[in-house]
Amino acid sequence: MRQLRRAAIAAAVVVALVPALAALAGCAAPGYTYAADSQDHAFFKVPASWYQVPAESLAAAQEELLREAPAGASGGAIIWSRAYSAAPDPAAVDLLTSAPVPIVYASVQQLRDALRATLSFSEMRDLLFPVTTAGREEATAEGAKFKGFDLINASTITTGDGIRGISEIYEYTFNGVPDAFDQTVLTNAATTKLYLLLVQCSQSCFAKYVTQIKAVVESYTVRGS
């Protein structure tokens, strides 16, 4: 746990705002692949040696994800997404499980009016798994059995142009394996879109790949629209 905490502190989220993807790329070290949703102004990088999850595999995983996440199908359609893994022939089935190597998932969701009116920092924190005290208590009351929760790091993000959201690193245990999640959730000034970046793998993997994970998370750039 101490090893993960040290790794998590080193990988704390920094959301950089830049005029364009070209400016971001110009400041970056070589050896990275860039994923860009130019229409929705969201960008990030992954090591060039990592592999993109095939679109059809990702679509199937997202369908399952939308059934469970608070901002699921009723929250609005996913209008852009990408996933990458350090494993060859990656499958999105590892998206929310104890992957032995990092898997990165990013999406942009067009929010419906019902969620726009109620979206809060707490709902962002609980987007994928219950992280807040209230969220975990509600999940337990509904019969969910999550084990080994530990909140490593959490902060809020606000910018001068209205981008706001949360970053958090937390842990759950699945099938006896501690799993670490580095999650960033943002919305734009008009609360019309929800931006998600998730990096996930087992606790030991997180510590091993901390430099690469830090590079991915720090590169995440949302300008909003």
C-alpha positions in Angstrom: 0.0 0.0 0.0 2.8 2.4 0.8 4.3 1.7 -2.6 1.0 2.5 -4.3 0.6 5.7 -2.3 4.1 6.9 -3.4 3.3 6.0 -7.0 -0.1 7.7 -6.8 1.4 10.9 -5.4 3.9 10.9 -8.2 1.1 10.4 -10.7 -1.3 13.1 -9.4 -3.5 14.6 -12.1 -2.4 17.8 -13.8 -4.9 19.1 -16.4 -3.0 21.3 -18.9 -4.9 23.8 -21.1 -3.2 24.6 -24.4 -4.3 26.5 -27.5 -4.1 23.5 -29.8 -2.9 19.9 -30.1 0.2 21.2 -32.0 1.3 23.1 -29.0 0.9 20.1 -26.8 2.8 17.9 -29.2 5.6 20.4 -29.6 6.4 20.2 -25.9 6.3 16.5 -25.6 9.1 14.0 -25.7 9.2 11.5 -28.6 7.9 8.0 -28.4 4.2 8.7 -27.8 1.0 8.2 -29.7 -1.6 10.9 -29.5 -5.4 10.4 -29.3 -7.4 13.4 -30.1 -11.1 14.3 -30.3 -10.6 17.6 -32.1 -14.3 18.3 -32.3 -14.7 18.1 -28.5 -11.2 19.5 -27.7 -9.9 16.5 -25.7 -6.4 15.1 -26.1 -4.0 12.7 -24.4 -0.9 10.6 -25.2 0.1 7.1 -24.6 3.5 5.4 -25.0 4.0 4.4 -28.7 4.6 0.8 -27.7 1.1 0.5 -26.3 -1.7 -1.0 -28.5 -5.1 0.5 -29.3 -8.1 -1.6 -28.3 -10.1 -2.5 -31.5 -13.2 -0.4 -31.9 -15.6 -3.3 -31.9 -14.2 -4.7 -28.7 -14.4 -1.3 -27.1 -18.0 -0.8 -28.2 -19.1 -4.0 -26.5 -17.4 -3.0 -23.3 -18.9 0.4 -23.4 -22.4 -1.0 -23.7 -21.9 -2.9 -20.5 -20.3 0.1 -18.8 -23.3 2.3 -19.7 -25.6 -0.1 -17.9 -23.8 0.4 -14.7 -22.4 3.9 -14.6 -24.4 6.7 -13.0 -24.0 8.7 -16.2 -25.0 5.7 -18.2 -27.4 5.3 -21.1 -29.9 7.7 -19.4 -27.1 10.3 -19.1 -26.5 10.6 -22.8 -24.7 9.0 -25.7 -20.9 8.5 -25.9 -19.8 10.5 -28.9 -16.1 9.6 -28.8 -13.9 7.1 -27.1 -10.5 5.4 -27.3 -8.7 2.7 -25.3 -5.1 1.6 -25.2 -3.2 -1.2 -23.4 0.4 -2.1 -22.8 -0.5 -5.7 -23.7 -0.4 -7.0 -27.3 -3.8 -7.9 -28.8 -5.6 -5.9 -26.1 -9.3 -6.5 -25.3 -11.6 -4.0 -23.6 -12.7 -6.8 -21.3 -9.9 -5.6 -19.1 -11.4 -2.2 -18.8 -12.6 -2.5 -15.2 -10.8 -5.6 -14.0 -7.4 -6.3 -12.5 -5.4 -6.0 -15.6 -1.7 -7.1 -15.3 -0.6 -4.1 -17.4 -2.1 -0.6 -17.7 -5.2 0.0 -19.8 -6.3 3.5 -20.6 -9.8 4.5 -21.5 -11.1 7.9 -22.5 -14.5 9.0 -23.6 -16.7 12.1 -24.3 -20.4 11.8 -23.5 -23.1 14.2 -24.6 -25.2 14.8 -21.5 -28.9 14.9 -21.5 -30.8 17.7 -19.7 -31.8 15.5 -16.7 -28.2 14.9 -15.7 -27.0 18.4 -16.6 -29.3 19.8 -14.0 -28.0 17.6 -11.2 -24.3 16.8 -12.1 -22.1 17.3 -9.0 -18.5 16.6 -8.0 -19.8 13.7 -5.9 -21.6 12.1 -8.9 -18.3 12.5 -10.9 -16.4 10.7 -8.2 -18.9 7.9 -8.2 -19.1 7.7 -12.0 -17.6 4.1 -12.3 -17.4 2.8 -8.8 -18.7 4.1 -5.5 -15.9 6.3 -4.1 -17.7 8.8 -1.8 -18.9 7.7 1.6 -22.5 8.2 0.6 -22.0 6.3 -2.7 -20.5 3.4 -0.9 -23.2 3.3 1.8 -25.9 3.4 -0.9 -24.1 0.6 -2.9 -23.9 -1.6 0.3 -27.6 -1.0 1.1 -28.4 -2.2 -2.4 -26.5 -5.4 -1.9 -23.3 -4.5 -3.7 -20.2 -6.2 -2.3 -17.1 -4.2 -3.0 -14.0 -5.1 -1.0 -10.7 -3.4 -0.2 -11.6 0.2 -0.9 -8.9 2.8 -0.2 -8.9 6.4 -1.4 -5.3 7.3 -2.3 -5.7 10.8 -3.6 -8.6 13.1 -4.5 -8.9 16.7 -5.7 -11.2 19.0 -7.6 -10.4 20.8 -10.8 -11.6 24.2 -11.9 -10.3 26.5 -14.6 -10.9 30.0 -15.8 -12.9 29.0 -18.8 -15.4 26.9 -16.9 -13.9 23.4 -17.1 -14.5 21.7 -13.8 -14.4 18.2 -12.4 -12.5 15.8 -10.2 -9.3 13.7 -10.2 -8.9 10.7 -7.9 -6.8 7.6 -7.4 -8.5 4.8 -5.5 -8.3 1.1 -5.0 -10.7 -1.8 -4.9 -10.0 -5.6 -4.5 -11.3 -7.9 -7.2 -10.9 -11.7 -6.8 -8.3 -11.1 -4.1 -6.2 -8.7 -6.3 -5.9 -5.0 -5.3 -6.7 -2.9 -8.3 -5.8 0.7 -8.7 -7.8 3.4 -10.7 -6.6 6.8 -11.7 -9.7 8.6 -12.8 -10.3 12.1 -14.2 -13.9 13.3 -14.8 -14.6 16.8 -16.3 -17.4 18.8 -17.7 -17.5 21.9 -19.8 -18.8 25.4 -18.8 -22.3 24.6 -20.3 -22.4 21.1 -18.6 -23.3 19.6 -22.0 -20.4 17.1 -22.1 -18.7 14.7 -19.7 -15.1 13.9 -20.3 -13.5 10.8 -18.7 -9.9 9.5 -18.6 -9.3 6.3 -16.7 -6.0 4.4 -16.2 -6.4 1.1 -14.5 -4.3 -1.9 -13.6 -3.4 -4.0 -10.5 -1.7 -2.3 -7.6 1.7 -3.9 -8.4 1.3 -3.0 -12.0 0.5 0.6 -11.1 3.7 0.9 -9.1 5.7 -0.7 -11.8 4.3 1.5 -14.6 4.1 4.7 -12.6 6.2 6.8 -15.0 4.1 5.9 -18.0 0.9 6.3 -16.1 2.0 9.8 -14.9 2.8 10.8 -18.5 -0.6 9.7 -19.8 -2.5 11.5 -17.0 -0.5 14.7 -17.2 -1.0 14.9 -20.9 -4.8 14.9 -20.6 -6.0 18.1 -22.1 -9.6 19.4 -22.2 -10.4 22.8 -23.6 -14.2 22.3 -23.7 -16.7 23.4 -26.3 
